[in-house]
Amino acid sequence: MIARMTDTDGKEGTATVRDEPGSGPEAGGAARPTLRERRIAAWRGAPRVLARLGFLAPLSERLALLEAAGSVYDLGETSDIYGNGVVEALEKRVAGLLGTEAAAFFPTGTMAQQVALRCWAGRTGDPAVALHPLSHPEVYERNAFSQVSGLRPVRMTSEPRLPTAAEVRDFEEPFGALMLELPLRDAGFVLPTWEELTEVVDAAREREAVVHIDGARLWECTEHFGRPLEEIAGLADSVYVSFYKSLDAYGGAALAGPETLVEEARAWRHRYGGNVFQQFPTALSALIGLERELPRLPEYVRHARLVAAALREGLAEGGLPWFRVHPEVPHTHDFQVWLPYEADVAAEVAIAAAEETGAALFANHWDPKGPGLSFTEVYIRAAGLEWSAEDVRAAAVEFARRLLRV
């Protein structure tokens, strides 16, 4: 079973909530809170968490984000109308960061990638898009490639990693575009090495295919690759980036690439209904994210490695006979933890530990992966920097011992 994200977290229109057991009437007729409701309440109320995710915060906190808007844009300027003003300023900022000729703002990443790849299909004359079966369009977009854009996805490999150069070079079907999700989220936020990535791109070029990067989380890849954003983006013919998955903005995305491609994409954006009248709150929140969060992402990635190591030590010390932290050394500031327990059991123990200790170690949803097996995703953001390795170990020991008592 493929992973589903908690509370959507960037999965446009795909809120799949599975930690629901526990609902039903309480004494007096009132409905008992679901596991999801308890989990979010515990996360909000816990003094210590590894990440404070904006999209789960109260509306009052989300609105307060815009108090910093004056530091990133002249609020005396006229508001945006159909993509000018602050939206145009955001587009120029993204193009500069990624080293591309141009960028276009889109309300969703789903729309941005549909448009990019249909534009490339028109140029190459081939509607086939080679991608991983765990990639976002294959898992979360209701077959939009084929149903909306007339594209034909072909699956390059079923291994939980990006395709290799040999797999690209020797693939038995022709394709016009190769789409690489960096990182491949549902496989564990995994990335290839820089050498592997460049070899894959070279292999696609040998087949005269264009390369498109699904870079929803590209912002946090620089630490792993040891390369700046513009060098990573420069490998591809086009790049999509998200503004809320790493940068904590209200939403939105951008498609970056050659000027001619971006101009055509603007036309298709209009046809797809994405040329929204005013988008200044989202654009301002994205500029704030680029100013505040982007410079801190490498620090989050480095701290995620410390947290992952301390988790392994704590779960082992707590007596769990089997578990997995994947990847063992995280490639980004997000990673997975696997346990030999049903999802609702692991969720209940995690919630109770957060409620009773005030330390929310596993604040995310648990996903079933087979009989007696489940996993969760662990995110590290600014709040997680307050945790020392010993803090993480102690919380992991407590969690493991509680789990063994179930």
PyMOL commands that set and color helices and strands:
alter all, ss='L'
color gray80, all
select helices_A, chain A and resi 35-45+54-56+59-71+86-98+109-124+136-140+144-147+165-169+185-187+194-206+218-225+229-233+259-271+280-292+294-317+343-357+382-386+389-404
alter helices_A, ss='H'
color red, helices_A
select strands_A, chain A and resi 24-25+31-32+48-49+102-106+128-131+152-155+177-181+210-215+238-242+253-257+324-326+334-339+359-360+366-370+373-379
alter strands_A, ss='S'
color yellow, strands_A
deselect
rebuild
show_as cartoon
